[in-house]
Amino acid sequence: MSWFRRRIRHEGWRPLVIGARCALAALGAVEVSRYVGLHYPIYALVAAIMVTEYHGEETRKQSVTRFLGNSIGIISGGILSSCFGGQSWVIGLAAFFMVLFCYYFGLALAAKYSAFVAALTVMDHSDMPWLYGRDRIMETLIGIGFAVLMSLIVPVPKGKKEASTTME
């Protein structure tokens, strides 16, 4: 039990805040995605959880990176699958091209997101990449929207020093 108490003292409110934000953002994102009839609410869930951070500013930064990565990946994957189909070499080319593109154009933080989305678009959605892309962008925006909303609603507790100075 002493290990658990030490962990609580060390981590403080951080896990509780992140956990509450993730849970509420995921719940809201999935329900709204289902309500509007999107095909893959899992991507709203993934976006909501992946961009959630302890501080709201970090959540908003992650949101921009995630959205850029998804958008660029959808466009690239859509173009490649429309031109070459869903062969394995096109999947590899999509991932390779997106990483290079993002690094060369100063979007290194979005490289993995864009590579994943481009490769996934080619691999599983080459028959209708633009329909998938439209839904994927909407689901990502819903997930990001709920993550940002939760960063505004679920506050970061003030530290002891901050709380004592505001009471004076």
Buried (B, 14 or more C-beta within 10 A) or exposed (E): EEEEEEEEEEEEBEEEBBEBBBBBBBBBBBBBBEEEEBBBBBBBBBBBBBBBBBEBEEBBBBBEBBBBBBBBBBBBBBBBBEEBEBEEEBBEBBBEBBBEBBEEEEBEBBBBBBBBBBBBBBBBBBEEBBEBBBBBBBBBBBBBBBBBBBBEEBEEEEEEEEEEEEEE
